[in-house]
Amino acid sequence: MLDRLHEFTALLRKNGVRTSTAEVMDAVRALSACGLSERDTVRSALSTTLVKRQEDQAPFDELFELFFYQPRQILRRSQAPQVDALR
């Protein structure tokens, strides 16, 4: 878990989202408290601890989706014709 979190925060930093060591430690504590089983809960915990400026929320959301990509989630949510063809 720690390695993935460090990779994710490095990606955030490379894309202009400021994250401090203290915020990463807060994220670890939050994930330890809420667990890793629910994707939306993980997203909320990381967003709450790592995003401090409103303008960082959109890059965080996009990077979270890319970094923690789950094709099954996209297939369930999307109604695009390509998804219907894949089904």
PDB file of N, CA, C and O in Angstrom:
ATOM      1  N   MET A   1       0.821  -1.192   0.000  1.00  0.00           N
ATOM      2  CA  MET A   1       0.000   0.000   0.000  1.00  0.00           C
ATOM      3  C   MET A   1       0.867   1.258   0.000  1.00  0.00           C
ATOM      4  O   MET A   1       0.589   2.205  -0.736  1.00  0.00           O
ATOM      5  N   LEU A   2       1.893   1.268   0.806  1.00  0.00           N
ATOM      6  CA  LEU A   2       2.754   2.448   0.895  1.00  0.00           C
ATOM      7  C   LEU A   2       3.434   2.767  -0.427  1.00  0.00           C
ATOM      8  O   LEU A   2       3.522   3.930  -0.819  1.00  0.00           O
ATOM      9  N   ASP A   3       3.910   1.746  -1.106  1.00  0.00           N
ATOM     10  CA  ASP A   3       4.568   1.985  -2.395  1.00  0.00           C
ATOM     11  C   ASP A   3       3.611   2.604  -3.405  1.00  0.00           C
ATOM     12  O   ASP A   3       3.971   3.543  -4.115  1.00  0.00           O
ATOM     13  N   ARG A   4       2.390   2.077  -3.467  1.00  0.00           N
ATOM     14  CA  ARG A   4       1.395   2.620  -4.404  1.00  0.00           C
ATOM     15  C   ARG A   4       1.038   4.053  -4.045  1.00  0.00           C
ATOM     16  O   ARG A   4       0.870   4.895  -4.928  1.00  0.00           O
ATOM     17  N   LEU A   5       0.924   4.330  -2.762  1.00  0.00           N
ATOM     18  CA  LEU A   5       0.599   5.689  -2.332  1.00  0.00           C
ATOM     19  C   LEU A   5       1.723   6.657  -2.683  1.00  0.00           C
ATOM     20  O   LEU A   5       1.467   7.782  -3.112  1.00  0.00           O
ATOM     21  N   HIS A   6       2.957   6.222  -2.500  1.00  0.00           N
ATOM     22  CA  HIS A   6       4.097   7.069  -2.875  1.00  0.00           C
ATOM     23  C   HIS A   6       4.126   7.311  -4.384  1.00  0.00           C
ATOM     24  O   HIS A   6       4.412   8.424  -4.826  1.00  0.00           O
ATOM     25  N   GLU A   7       3.834   6.289  -5.168  1.00  0.00           N
ATOM     26  CA  GLU A   7       3.774   6.453  -6.630  1.00  0.00           C
ATOM     27  C   GLU A   7       2.673   7.447  -7.006  1.00  0.00           C
ATOM     28  O   GLU A   7       2.868   8.311  -7.861  1.00  0.00           O
ATOM     29  N   PHE A   8       1.520   7.312  -6.357  1.00  0.00           N
ATOM     30  CA  PHE A   8       0.403   8.192  -6.667  1.00  0.00           C
ATOM     31  C   PHE A   8       0.713   9.637  -6.280  1.00  0.00           C
ATOM     32  O   PHE A   8       0.434  10.556  -7.050  1.00  0.00           O
ATOM     33  N   THR A   9       1.279   9.842  -5.115  1.00  0.00           N
ATOM     34  CA  THR A   9       1.594  11.214  -4.709  1.00  0.00           C
ATOM     35  C   THR A   9       2.694  11.804  -5.587  1.00  0.00           C
ATOM     36  O   THR A   9       2.693  13.008  -5.843  1.00  0.00           O
ATOM     37  N   ALA A  10       3.622  10.987  -6.049  1.00  0.00           N
ATOM     38  CA  ALA A  10       4.645  11.483  -6.983  1.00  0.00           C
ATOM     39  C   ALA A  10       3.982  11.919  -8.291  1.00  0.00           C
ATOM     40  O   ALA A  10       4.363  12.933  -8.876  1.00  0.00           O
ATOM     41  N   LEU A  11       3.004  11.162  -8.741  1.00  0.00           N
ATOM     42  CA  LEU A  11       2.261  11.524  -9.946  1.00  0.00           C
ATOM     43  C   LEU A  11       1.495  12.834  -9.740  1.00  0.00           C
ATOM     44  O   LEU A  11       1.473  13.697 -10.618  1.00  0.00           O
ATOM     45  N   LEU A  12       0.876  12.966  -8.584  1.00  0.00           N
ATOM     46  CA  LEU A  12       0.186  14.226  -8.281  1.00  0.00           C
ATOM     47  C   LEU A  12       1.157  15.397  -8.343  1.00  0.00           C
ATOM     48  O   LEU A  12       0.866  16.424  -8.956  1.00  0.00           O
ATOM     49  N   ARG A  13       2.305  15.238  -7.708  1.00  0.00           N
ATOM     50  CA  ARG A  13       3.297  16.315  -7.685  1.00  0.00           C
ATOM     51  C   ARG A  13       3.768  16.672  -9.088  1.00  0.00           C
ATOM     52  O   ARG A  13       3.920  17.849  -9.417  1.00  0.00           O
ATOM     53  N   LYS A  14       3.997  15.658  -9.911  1.00  0.00           N
ATOM     54  CA  LYS A  14       4.441  15.915 -11.291  1.00  0.00           C
ATOM     55  C   LYS A  14       3.399  16.688 -12.086  1.00  0.00           C
ATOM     56  O   LYS A  14       3.713  17.322 -13.094  1.00  0.00           O
ATOM     57  N   ASN A  15       2.160  16.628 -11.621  1.00  0.00           N
ATOM     58  CA  ASN A  15       1.075  17.311 -12.313  1.00  0.00           C
ATOM     59  C   ASN A  15       0.595  18.549 -11.560  1.00  0.00           C
ATOM     60  O   ASN A  15      -0.523  19.020 -11.769  1.00  0.00           O
ATOM     61  N   GLY A  16       1.444  19.064 -10.691  1.00  0.00           N
ATOM     62  CA  GLY A  16       1.185  20.340 -10.046  1.00  0.00           C
ATOM     63  C   GLY A  16       0.358  20.321  -8.784  1.00  0.00           C
ATOM     64  O   GLY A  16       0.042  21.380  -8.241  1.00  0.00           O
ATOM     65  N   VAL A  17       0.000  19.148  -8.302  1.00  0.00           N
ATOM     66  CA  VAL A  17      -0.764  19.059  -7.055  1.00  0.00           C
ATOM     67  C   VAL A  17       0.241  18.940  -5.911  1.00  0.00           C
ATOM     68  O   VAL A  17       0.984  17.962  -5.819  1.00  0.00           O
ATOM     69  N   ARG A  18       0.251  19.940  -5.052  1.00  0.00           N
ATOM     70  CA  ARG A  18       1.201  19.953  -3.935  1.00  0.00           C
ATOM     71  C   ARG A  18       0.755  18.977  -2.856  1.00  0.00           C
ATOM     72  O   ARG A  18      -0.370  19.049  -2.362  1.00  0.00           O
ATOM     73  N   THR A  19       1.644  18.072  -2.503  1.00  0.00           N
ATOM     74  CA  THR A  19       1.380  17.150  -1.392  1.00  0.00           C
ATOM     75  C   THR A  19       2.616  17.092  -0.532  1.00  0.00           C
ATOM     76  O   THR A  19       3.716  16.851  -1.028  1.00  0.00           O
ATOM     77  N   SER A  20       2.443  17.310   0.743  1.00  0.00           N
ATOM     78  CA  SER A  20       3.566  17.289   1.677  1.00  0.00           C
ATOM     79  C   SER A  20       3.716  15.904   2.294  1.00  0.00           C
ATOM     80  O   SER A  20       2.830  15.057   2.179  1.00  0.00           O
ATOM     81  N   THR A  21       4.826  15.696   2.934  1.00  0.00           N
ATOM     82  CA  THR A  21       5.054  14.436   3.650  1.00  0.00           C
ATOM     83  C   THR A  21       4.005  14.254   4.738  1.00  0.00           C
ATOM     84  O   THR A  21       3.512  13.145   4.948  1.00  0.00           O
ATOM     85  N   ALA A  22       3.661  15.333   5.429  1.00  0.00           N
ATOM     86  CA  ALA A  22       2.637  15.256   6.479  1.00  0.00           C
ATOM     87  C   ALA A  22       1.292  14.831   5.904  1.00  0.00           C
ATOM     88  O   ALA A  22       0.565  14.062   6.532  1.00  0.00           O
ATOM     89  N   GLU A  23       0.957  15.323   4.720  1.00  0.00           N
ATOM     90  CA  GLU A  23      -0.306  14.945   4.087  1.00  0.00           C
ATOM     91  C   GLU A  23      -0.294  13.475   3.668  1.00  0.00           C
ATOM     92  O   GLU A  23      -1.313  12.792   3.767  1.00  0.00           O
ATOM     93  N   VAL A  24       0.835  13.000   3.209  1.00  0.00           N
ATOM     94  CA  VAL A  24       0.944  11.583   2.850  1.00  0.00           C
ATOM     95  C   VAL A  24       0.774  10.725   4.107  1.00  0.00           C
ATOM     96  O   VAL A  24       0.116   9.685   4.066  1.00  0.00           O
ATOM     97  N   MET A  25       1.363  11.158   5.214  1.00  0.00           N
ATOM     98  CA  MET A  25       1.194  10.424   6.477  1.00  0.00           C
ATOM     99  C   MET A  25      -0.272  10.439   6.912  1.00  0.00           C
ATOM    100  O   MET A  25      -0.783   9.437   7.411  1.00  0.00           O
ATOM    101  N   ASP A  26      -0.949  11.579   6.723  1.00  0.00           N
ATOM    102  CA  ASP A  26      -2.385  11.647   7.019  1.00  0.00           C
ATOM    103  C   ASP A  26      -3.158  10.679   6.134  1.00  0.00           C
ATOM    104  O   ASP A  26      -4.095  10.025   6.592  1.00  0.00           O
ATOM    105  N   ALA A  27      -2.769  10.589   4.870  1.00  0.00           N
ATOM    106  CA  ALA A  27      -3.438   9.665   3.942  1.00  0.00           C
ATOM    107  C   ALA A  27      -3.266   8.216   4.393  1.00  0.00           C
ATOM    108  O   ALA A  27      -4.209   7.428   4.329  1.00  0.00           O
ATOM    109  N   VAL A  28      -2.072   7.867   4.846  1.00  0.00           N
ATOM    110  CA  VAL A  28      -1.821   6.507   5.346  1.00  0.00           C
ATOM    111  C   VAL A  28      -2.723   6.212   6.541  1.00  0.00           C
ATOM    112  O   VAL A  28      -3.327   5.142   6.621  1.00  0.00           O
ATOM    113  N   ARG A  29      -2.809   7.155   7.460  1.00  0.00           N
ATOM    114  CA  ARG A  29      -3.672   6.965   8.638  1.00  0.00           C
ATOM    115  C   ARG A  29      -5.141   6.844   8.225  1.00  0.00           C
ATOM    116  O   ARG A  29      -5.873   6.011   8.759  1.00  0.00           O
ATOM    117  N   ALA A  30      -5.560   7.667   7.285  1.00  0.00           N
ATOM    118  CA  ALA A  30      -6.953   7.616   6.832  1.00  0.00           C
ATOM    119  C   ALA A  30      -7.259   6.276   6.169  1.00  0.00           C
ATOM    120  O   ALA A  30      -8.308   5.682   6.419  1.00  0.00           O
ATOM    121  N   LEU A  31      -6.348   5.803   5.329  1.00  0.00           N
ATOM    122  CA  LEU A  31      -6.564   4.517   4.668  1.00  0.00           C
ATOM    123  C   LEU A  31      -6.541   3.366   5.665  1.00  0.00           C
ATOM    124  O   LEU A  31      -7.280   2.393   5.516  1.00  0.00           O
ATOM    125  N   SER A  32      -5.696   3.478   6.677  1.00  0.00           N
ATOM    126  CA  SER A  32      -5.661   2.447   7.714  1.00  0.00           C
ATOM    127  C   SER A  32      -6.981   2.398   8.475  1.00  0.00           C
ATOM    128  O   SER A  32      -7.443   1.328   8.874  1.00  0.00           O
ATOM    129  N   ALA A  33      -7.577   3.562   8.669  1.00  0.00           N
ATOM    130  CA  ALA A  33      -8.843   3.627   9.412  1.00  0.00           C
ATOM    131  C   ALA A  33     -10.026   3.148   8.575  1.00  0.00           C
ATOM    132  O   ALA A  33     -10.906   2.456   9.087  1.00  0.00           O
ATOM    133  N   CYS A  34     -10.053   3.504   7.304  1.00  0.00           N
ATOM    134  CA  CYS A  34     -11.234   3.182   6.489  1.00  0.00           C
ATOM    135  C   CYS A  34     -11.088   1.888   5.706  1.00  0.00           C
ATOM    136  O   CYS A  34     -12.088   1.313   5.276  1.00  0.00           O
ATOM    137  N   GLY A  35      -9.872   1.424   5.515  1.00  0.00           N
ATOM    138  CA  GLY A  35      -9.660   0.195   4.760  1.00  0.00           C
ATOM    139  C   GLY A  35      -9.524   0.459   3.268  1.00  0.00           C
ATOM    140  O   GLY A  35      -9.674   1.589   2.802  1.00  0.00           O
ATOM    141  N   LEU A  36      -9.238  -0.598   2.538  1.00  0.00           N
ATOM    142  CA  LEU A  36      -8.985  -0.483   1.107  1.00  0.00           C
ATOM    143  C   LEU A  36     -10.023  -1.206   0.255  1.00  0.00           C
ATOM    144  O   LEU A  36      -9.875  -1.290  -0.964  1.00  0.00           O
ATOM    145  N   SER A  37     -11.061  -1.722   0.881  1.00  0.00           N
ATOM    146  CA  SER A  37     -11.998  -2.566   0.139  1.00  0.00           C
ATOM    147  C   SER A  37     -12.975  -1.792  -0.745  1.00  0.00           C
ATOM    148  O   SER A  37     -13.433  -2.324  -1.756  1.00  0.00           O
ATOM    149  N   GLU A  38     -13.298  -0.568  -0.394  1.00  0.00           N
ATOM    150  CA  GLU A  38     -14.248   0.226  -1.175  1.00  0.00           C
ATOM    151  C   GLU A  38     -13.518   1.339  -1.915  1.00  0.00           C
ATOM    152  O   GLU A  38     -12.925   2.224  -1.297  1.00  0.00           O
ATOM    153  N   ARG A  39     -13.565   1.287  -3.219  1.00  0.00           N
ATOM    154  CA  ARG A  39     -12.848   2.251  -4.058  1.00  0.00           C
ATOM    155  C   ARG A  39     -13.268   3.694  -3.779  1.00  0.00           C
ATOM    156  O   ARG A  39     -12.419   4.582  -3.698  1.00  0.00           O
ATOM    157  N   ASP A  40     -14.559   3.928  -3.634  1.00  0.00           N
ATOM    158  CA  ASP A  40     -15.050   5.287  -3.377  1.00  0.00           C
ATOM    159  C   ASP A  40     -14.577   5.807  -2.023  1.00  0.00           C
ATOM    160  O   ASP A  40     -14.313   6.999  -1.870  1.00  0.00           O
ATOM    161  N   THR A  41     -14.473   4.927  -1.057  1.00  0.00           N
ATOM    162  CA  THR A  41     -13.982   5.320   0.265  1.00  0.00           C
ATOM    163  C   THR A  41     -12.504   5.674   0.190  1.00  0.00           C
ATOM    164  O   THR A  41     -12.067   6.645   0.807  1.00  0.00           O
ATOM    165  N   VAL A  42     -11.738   4.901  -0.554  1.00  0.00           N
ATOM    166  CA  VAL A  42     -10.316   5.196  -0.741  1.00  0.00           C
ATOM    167  C   VAL A  42     -10.157   6.537  -1.436  1.00  0.00           C
ATOM    168  O   VAL A  42      -9.329   7.359  -1.044  1.00  0.00           O
ATOM    169  N   ARG A  43     -10.950   6.748  -2.460  1.00  0.00           N
ATOM    170  CA  ARG A  43     -10.892   8.022  -3.191  1.00  0.00           C
ATOM    171  C   ARG A  43     -11.190   9.198  -2.260  1.00  0.00           C
ATOM    172  O   ARG A  43     -10.480  10.203  -2.277  1.00  0.00           O
ATOM    173  N   SER A  44     -12.237   9.069  -1.453  1.00  0.00           N
ATOM    174  CA  SER A  44     -12.596  10.140  -0.520  1.00  0.00           C
ATOM    175  C   SER A  44     -11.509  10.387   0.511  1.00  0.00           C
ATOM    176  O   SER A  44     -11.193  11.536   0.821  1.00  0.00           O
ATOM    177  N   ALA A  45     -10.939   9.323   1.040  1.00  0.00           N
ATOM    178  CA  ALA A  45      -9.882   9.466   2.040  1.00  0.00           C
ATOM    179  C   ALA A  45      -8.668  10.169   1.446  1.00  0.00           C
ATOM    180  O   ALA A  45      -8.092  11.060   2.070  1.00  0.00           O
ATOM    181  N   LEU A  46      -8.284   9.766   0.241  1.00  0.00           N
ATOM    182  CA  LEU A  46      -7.124  10.395  -0.393  1.00  0.00           C
ATOM    183  C   LEU A  46      -7.420  11.833  -0.790  1.00  0.00           C
ATOM    184  O   LEU A  46      -6.568  12.707  -0.632  1.00  0.00           O
ATOM    185  N   SER A  47      -8.592  12.083  -1.293  1.00  0.00           N
ATOM    186  CA  SER A  47      -8.960  13.444  -1.678  1.00  0.00           C
ATOM    187  C   SER A  47      -8.963  14.364  -0.463  1.00  0.00           C
ATOM    188  O   SER A  47      -8.452  15.482  -0.520  1.00  0.00           O
ATOM    189  N   THR A  48      -9.533  13.894   0.620  1.00  0.00           N
ATOM    190  CA  THR A  48      -9.615  14.698   1.839  1.00  0.00           C
ATOM    191  C   THR A  48      -8.240  15.025   2.400  1.00  0.00           C
ATOM    192  O   THR A  48      -8.021  16.126   2.905  1.00  0.00           O
ATOM    193  N   THR A  49      -7.332  14.099   2.317  1.00  0.00           N
ATOM    194  CA  THR A  49      -6.016  14.313   2.929  1.00  0.00           C
ATOM    195  C   THR A  49      -4.998  14.937   1.988  1.00  0.00           C
ATOM    196  O   THR A  49      -4.058  15.584   2.450  1.00  0.00           O
ATOM    197  N   LEU A  50      -5.160  14.761   0.678  1.00  0.00           N
ATOM    198  CA  LEU A  50      -4.140  15.225  -0.258  1.00  0.00           C
ATOM    199  C   LEU A  50      -4.507  16.488  -1.036  1.00  0.00           C
ATOM    200  O   LEU A  50      -3.620  17.198  -1.509  1.00  0.00           O
ATOM    201  N   VAL A  51      -5.780  16.772  -1.174  1.00  0.00           N
ATOM    202  CA  VAL A  51      -6.203  17.940  -1.955  1.00  0.00           C
ATOM    203  C   VAL A  51      -6.497  19.095  -0.998  1.00  0.00           C
ATOM    204  O   VAL A  51      -7.393  19.015  -0.158  1.00  0.00           O
ATOM    205  N   LYS A  52      -5.729  20.155  -1.144  1.00  0.00           N
ATOM    206  CA  LYS A  52      -5.906  21.310  -0.255  1.00  0.00           C
ATOM    207  C   LYS A  52      -6.420  22.537  -0.985  1.00  0.00           C
ATOM    208  O   LYS A  52      -6.936  23.459  -0.354  1.00  0.00           O
ATOM    209  N   ARG A  53      -6.288  22.565  -2.296  1.00  0.00           N
ATOM    210  CA  ARG A  53      -6.749  23.715  -3.084  1.00  0.00           C
ATOM    211  C   ARG A  53      -7.837  23.247  -4.035  1.00  0.00           C
ATOM    212  O   ARG A  53      -7.748  22.163  -4.612  1.00  0.00           O
ATOM    213  N   GLN A  54      -8.856  24.063  -4.192  1.00  0.00           N
ATOM    214  CA  GLN A  54      -9.978  23.699  -5.054  1.00  0.00           C
ATOM    215  C   GLN A  54      -9.519  23.371  -6.472  1.00  0.00           C
ATOM    216  O   GLN A  54     -10.045  22.451  -7.098  1.00  0.00           O
ATOM    217  N   GLU A  55      -8.550  24.114  -6.976  1.00  0.00           N
ATOM    218  CA  GLU A  55      -8.083  23.884  -8.342  1.00  0.00           C
ATOM    219  C   GLU A  55      -7.337  22.553  -8.501  1.00  0.00           C
ATOM    220  O   GLU A  55      -7.081  22.118  -9.624  1.00  0.00           O
ATOM    221  N   ASP A  56      -6.992  21.913  -7.392  1.00  0.00           N
ATOM    222  CA  ASP A  56      -6.316  20.609  -7.456  1.00  0.00           C
ATOM    223  C   ASP A  56      -7.288  19.438  -7.519  1.00  0.00           C
ATOM    224  O   ASP A  56      -6.876  18.308  -7.782  1.00  0.00           O
ATOM    225  N   GLN A  57      -8.572  19.692  -7.283  1.00  0.00           N
ATOM    226  CA  GLN A  57      -9.533  18.590  -7.247  1.00  0.00           C
ATOM    227  C   GLN A  57      -9.681  17.910  -8.609  1.00  0.00           C
ATOM    228  O   GLN A  57      -9.681  16.681  -8.685  1.00  0.00           O
ATOM    229  N   ALA A  58      -9.805  18.684  -9.672  1.00  0.00           N
ATOM    230  CA  ALA A  58      -9.971  18.091 -11.009  1.00  0.00           C
ATOM    231  C   ALA A  58      -8.765  17.252 -11.415  1.00  0.00           C
ATOM    232  O   ALA A  58      -8.947  16.128 -11.883  1.00  0.00           O
ATOM    233  N   PRO A  59      -7.525  17.758 -11.254  1.00  0.00           N
ATOM    234  CA  PRO A  59      -6.381  16.900 -11.579  1.00  0.00           C
ATOM    235  C   PRO A  59      -6.331  15.652 -10.697  1.00  0.00           C
ATOM    236  O   PRO A  59      -5.989  14.569 -11.173  1.00  0.00           O
ATOM    237  N   PHE A  60      -6.670  15.799  -9.418  1.00  0.00           N
ATOM    238  CA  PHE A  60      -6.693  14.634  -8.530  1.00  0.00           C
ATOM    239  C   PHE A  60      -7.676  13.593  -9.060  1.00  0.00           C
ATOM    240  O   PHE A  60      -7.336  12.415  -9.176  1.00  0.00           O
ATOM    241  N   ASP A  61      -8.893  14.027  -9.381  1.00  0.00           N
ATOM    242  CA  ASP A  61      -9.917  13.090  -9.859  1.00  0.00           C
ATOM    243  C   ASP A  61      -9.467  12.357 -11.119  1.00  0.00           C
ATOM    244  O   ASP A  61      -9.628  11.141 -11.230  1.00  0.00           O
ATOM    245  N   GLU A  62      -8.906  13.097 -12.057  1.00  0.00           N
ATOM    246  CA  GLU A  62      -8.451  12.488 -13.309  1.00  0.00           C
ATOM    247  C   GLU A  62      -7.299  11.509 -13.065  1.00  0.00           C
ATOM    248  O   GLU A  62      -7.287  10.408 -13.614  1.00  0.00           O
ATOM    249  N   LEU A  63      -6.348  11.913 -12.251  1.00  0.00           N
ATOM    250  CA  LEU A  63      -5.202  11.045 -11.975  1.00  0.00           C
ATOM    251  C   LEU A  63      -5.609   9.824 -11.157  1.00  0.00           C
ATOM    252  O   LEU A  63      -5.069   8.736 -11.357  1.00  0.00           O
ATOM    253  N   PHE A  64      -6.550   9.995 -10.243  1.00  0.00           N
ATOM    254  CA  PHE A  64      -7.038   8.848  -9.471  1.00  0.00           C
ATOM    255  C   PHE A  64      -7.639   7.815 -10.417  1.00  0.00           C
ATOM    256  O   PHE A  64      -7.346   6.624 -10.311  1.00  0.00           O
ATOM    257  N   GLU A  65      -8.478   8.273 -11.339  1.00  0.00           N
ATOM    258  CA  GLU A  65      -9.110   7.356 -12.295  1.00  0.00           C
ATOM    259  C   GLU A  65      -8.064   6.622 -13.139  1.00  0.00           C
ATOM    260  O   GLU A  65      -8.181   5.421 -13.379  1.00  0.00           O
ATOM    261  N   LEU A  66      -7.055   7.346 -13.579  1.00  0.00           N
ATOM    262  CA  LEU A  66      -6.012   6.725 -14.403  1.00  0.00           C
ATOM    263  C   LEU A  66      -5.122   5.784 -13.595  1.00  0.00           C
ATOM    264  O   LEU A  66      -4.783   4.693 -14.054  1.00  0.00           O
ATOM    265  N   PHE A  67      -4.750   6.208 -12.408  1.00  0.00           N
ATOM    266  CA  PHE A  67      -3.812   5.426 -11.597  1.00  0.00           C
ATOM    267  C   PHE A  67      -4.469   4.173 -11.021  1.00  0.00           C
ATOM    268  O   PHE A  67      -3.858   3.106 -10.976  1.00  0.00           O
ATOM    269  N   PHE A  68      -5.703   4.313 -10.588  1.00  0.00           N
ATOM    270  CA  PHE A  68      -6.420   3.184  -9.990  1.00  0.00           C
ATOM    271  C   PHE A  68      -7.483   2.673 -10.961  1.00  0.00           C
ATOM    272  O   PHE A  68      -8.611   2.374 -10.568  1.00  0.00           O
ATOM    273  N   TYR A  69      -7.105   2.579 -12.231  1.00  0.00           N
ATOM    274  CA  TYR A  69      -7.985   2.174 -13.321  1.00  0.00           C
ATOM    275  C   TYR A  69      -8.590   0.803 -13.061  1.00  0.00           C
ATOM    276  O   TYR A  69      -7.882  -0.156 -12.751  1.00  0.00           O
ATOM    277  N   GLN A  70      -9.918   0.725 -13.191  1.00  0.00           N
ATOM    278  CA  GLN A  70     -10.625  -0.545 -13.063  1.00  0.00           C
ATOM    279  C   GLN A  70     -11.620  -0.660 -14.215  1.00  0.00           C
ATOM    280  O   GLN A  70     -12.680  -0.035 -14.184  1.00  0.00           O
ATOM    281  N   PRO A  71     -11.290  -1.441 -15.212  1.00  0.00           N
ATOM    282  CA  PRO A  71     -12.164  -1.540 -16.386  1.00  0.00           C
ATOM    283  C   PRO A  71     -13.601  -1.931 -16.049  1.00  0.00           C
ATOM    284  O   PRO A  71     -14.538  -1.456 -16.690  1.00  0.00           O
ATOM    285  N   ARG A  72     -13.780  -2.792 -15.049  1.00  0.00           N
ATOM    286  CA  ARG A  72     -15.139  -3.219 -14.701  1.00  0.00           C
ATOM    287  C   ARG A  72     -16.000  -2.041 -14.265  1.00  0.00           C
ATOM    288  O   ARG A  72     -17.187  -1.992 -14.587  1.00  0.00           O
ATOM    289  N   GLN A  73     -15.422  -1.099 -13.541  1.00  0.00           N
ATOM    290  CA  GLN A  73     -16.172   0.080 -13.109  1.00  0.00           C
ATOM    291  C   GLN A  73     -16.631   0.890 -14.306  1.00  0.00           C
ATOM    292  O   GLN A  73     -17.772   1.350 -14.343  1.00  0.00           O
ATOM    293  N   ILE A  74     -15.769   1.067 -15.269  1.00  0.00           N
ATOM    294  CA  ILE A  74     -16.111   1.845 -16.454  1.00  0.00           C
ATOM    295  C   ILE A  74     -17.199   1.136 -17.244  1.00  0.00           C
ATOM    296  O   ILE A  74     -18.130   1.776 -17.733  1.00  0.00           O
ATOM    297  N   LEU A  75     -17.091  -0.168 -17.371  1.00  0.00           N
ATOM    298  CA  LEU A  75     -18.105  -0.916 -18.114  1.00  0.00           C
ATOM    299  C   LEU A  75     -19.475  -0.811 -17.452  1.00  0.00           C
ATOM    300  O   LEU A  75     -20.490  -0.740 -18.145  1.00  0.00           O
ATOM    301  N   ARG A  76     -19.515  -0.799 -16.128  1.00  0.00           N
ATOM    302  CA  ARG A  76     -20.789  -0.693 -15.422  1.00  0.00           C
ATOM    303  C   ARG A  76     -21.409   0.689 -15.561  1.00  0.00           C
ATOM    304  O   ARG A  76     -22.629   0.816 -15.662  1.00  0.00           O
ATOM    305  N   ARG A  77     -20.573   1.729 -15.568  1.00  0.00           N
ATOM    306  CA  ARG A  77     -21.071   3.106 -15.567  1.00  0.00           C
ATOM    307  C   ARG A  77     -21.414   3.621 -16.954  1.00  0.00           C
ATOM    308  O   ARG A  77     -22.336   4.422 -17.106  1.00  0.00           O
ATOM    309  N   SER A  78     -20.698   3.180 -17.948  1.00  0.00           N
ATOM    310  CA  SER A  78     -20.807   3.792 -19.265  1.00  0.00           C
ATOM    311  C   SER A  78     -21.940   3.183 -20.076  1.00  0.00           C
ATOM    312  O   SER A  78     -22.215   1.985 -20.009  1.00  0.00           O
ATOM    313  N   GLN A  79     -22.585   4.048 -20.842  1.00  0.00           N
ATOM    314  CA  GLN A  79     -23.637   3.604 -21.734  1.00  0.00           C
ATOM    315  C   GLN A  79     -23.217   3.803 -23.197  1.00  0.00           C
ATOM    316  O   GLN A  79     -24.055   3.761 -24.098  1.00  0.00           O
ATOM    317  N   ALA A  80     -21.945   4.013 -23.421  1.00  0.00           N
ATOM    318  CA  ALA A  80     -21.442   4.265 -24.764  1.00  0.00           C
ATOM    319  C   ALA A  80     -21.650   3.045 -25.657  1.00  0.00           C
ATOM    320  O   ALA A  80     -21.627   1.914 -25.171  1.00  0.00           O
ATOM    321  N   PRO A  81     -21.854   3.260 -26.963  1.00  0.00           N
ATOM    322  CA  PRO A  81     -22.061   2.142 -27.890  1.00  0.00           C
ATOM    323  C   PRO A  81     -20.886   1.153 -27.887  1.00  0.00           C
ATOM    324  O   PRO A  81     -21.082  -0.053 -28.037  1.00  0.00           O
ATOM    325  N   GLN A  82     -19.661   1.679 -27.714  1.00  0.00           N
ATOM    326  CA  GLN A  82     -18.498   0.787 -27.695  1.00  0.00           C
ATOM    327  C   GLN A  82     -18.559  -0.165 -26.504  1.00  0.00           C
ATOM    328  O   GLN A  82     -18.178  -1.332 -26.604  1.00  0.00           O
ATOM    329  N   VAL A  83     -19.046   0.351 -25.374  1.00  0.00           N
ATOM    330  CA  VAL A  83     -19.162  -0.492 -24.183  1.00  0.00           C
ATOM    331  C   VAL A  83     -20.236  -1.550 -24.417  1.00  0.00           C
ATOM    332  O   VAL A  83     -20.052  -2.709 -24.045  1.00  0.00           O
ATOM    333  N   ASP A  84     -21.343  -1.169 -25.021  1.00  0.00           N
ATOM    334  CA  ASP A  84     -22.385  -2.144 -25.323  1.00  0.00           C
ATOM    335  C   ASP A  84     -21.847  -3.235 -26.247  1.00  0.00           C
ATOM    336  O   ASP A  84     -22.186  -4.407 -26.082  1.00  0.00           O
ATOM    337  N   ALA A  85     -21.024  -2.867 -27.203  1.00  0.00           N
ATOM    338  CA  ALA A  85     -20.433  -3.839 -28.115  1.00  0.00           C
ATOM    339  C   ALA A  85     -19.500  -4.793 -27.356  1.00  0.00           C
ATOM    340  O   ALA A  85     -19.459  -5.989 -27.646  1.00  0.00           O
ATOM    341  N   LEU A  86     -18.758  -4.260 -26.389  1.00  0.00           N
ATOM    342  CA  LEU A  86     -17.854  -5.100 -25.608  1.00  0.00           C
ATOM    343  C   LEU A  86     -18.632  -6.072 -24.723  1.00  0.00           C
ATOM    344  O   LEU A  86     -18.197  -7.201 -24.495  1.00  0.00           O
ATOM    345  N   ARG A  87     -19.759  -5.633 -24.240  1.00  0.00           N
ATOM    346  CA  ARG A  87     -20.571  -6.505 -23.385  1.00  0.00           C
ATOM    347  C   ARG A  87     -21.040  -7.701 -24.173  1.00  0.00           C
ATOM    348  O   ARG A  87     -21.740  -8.559 -23.634  1.00  0.00           O
TER     349      ARG A  87
END
